[in-house]
Amino acid sequence: MLKNTTLFRLLIGFISIVILGIAIWSITVFYNRIKADERDRMLILTETTKAIIADDLTTSENSSNSSANSKALTNYRDLTIFIQNRNNNNPAIIVDENGSISSSVNIPDKIAKDSILLYDYLEDIKDDNEPIQIDLLGSSQTLYYGNSQLLTNIKYYPLILFVTILLFISLLIFFYATSKESEKNKLWAGMAKETAHQIGTPLSSLVGWLEILRAEGKVDPDYISEIEKDIDRLQTITERFSKVGSQIKLEKTDIVEATQNTYDYLKNRSSNLIEFTLDLPQEPTYVMLNTPLYSWTIENLVKNAIDAMKGKGQLKIELVRSGNWIRVLVKDNGKGIPLSNFKTVFTPGYSTKKRGWGLGLSLAKRIIEGYHNGKIKVLFSEMGVGTTFEIKLKRI
């Protein structure tokens, strides 16, 4: 399946490159054809005008008629008018042997009326086409002409086509990445639900055995109490996994109390080498919350912090009110996170542990941002100093 998908992507890329190459080649041929046609038209116009003037001059010499000579001069002066009447697309400028502009056609009025702008325009169109020499009346003049608007527009077609194909390929890649991400999410959701299902059977059995031990009265009640707490915890974990990929129900909850309960559980089951600190507001603070998933998020952040401190250090959980938000800060004095990895740590599969699956922080992000419409990020981190994660939830 993976091999077929890779071949399909390569085939799409190859076809796109071939289409782009054929299109650019076709446009190039079309461009050169129009350019050649425009030059032929300019040559025909100038040669026709020269023939007319030459004929007039011959008539003038044979007849010694001053009116014929005047006619030739008039035709010479009207060369640009003749060109303009037959060509209304290409801008053209005629320069005499001294380099002075004698006439121009199809030039914007603003430029044509300003000699400085006109000479600048002349320099711009000199590179467009090879100039045409006009030898008339014992003088040599040069016709410079630019490309028509059609030819100018065609030059940009390959770029437009390239951008279009690039967007098309980008959409294909986006669609492929989105479908793969959706498939991956379904896979994780399925695994989570299956895990919850598998845990449920032995968990029910443990509850039964616990009742038997309690009924016999041969086990220290404190032990029974602790076992019961762990069974409750397993039930909570099962509930968490069963909610992955399902519609989550949010309820108005005091986040202060929810954080306190999570803190108490984690502190009692963590190493004595971890110095826990909790800083909470005195009064209740209500948010729309799914308590089991929120507790799971805090647990993931705390376990991540303990790993970063290698099982020994200071860890603080703090709740801070900030306008319409409540900020949950989890601080540690562990090894820190490089700045370049601030966003990468939330990517599924990212882990610095040899046996880690890299799901803890990605699940935390999904729970907070996907289910609670909140925000989670690395607020601060410095190598060798520590890290602070921040969760922001809307207050009610």
PyMOL commands that set and color helices and strands:
alter all, ss='L'
color gray80, all
select helices_A, chain A and resi 2-63+66-77+79-86+109-112+115-125+149-216+221-243+255-268+291-308+339-341+344-346+360-371
alter helices_A, ss='H'
color red, helices_A
select strands_A, chain A and resi 92-95+101-105+132-136+139-145+251-254+274-279+286-289+313-322+325-332+375-382+386-394
alter strands_A, ss='S'
color yellow, strands_A
deselect
rebuild
show_as cartoon
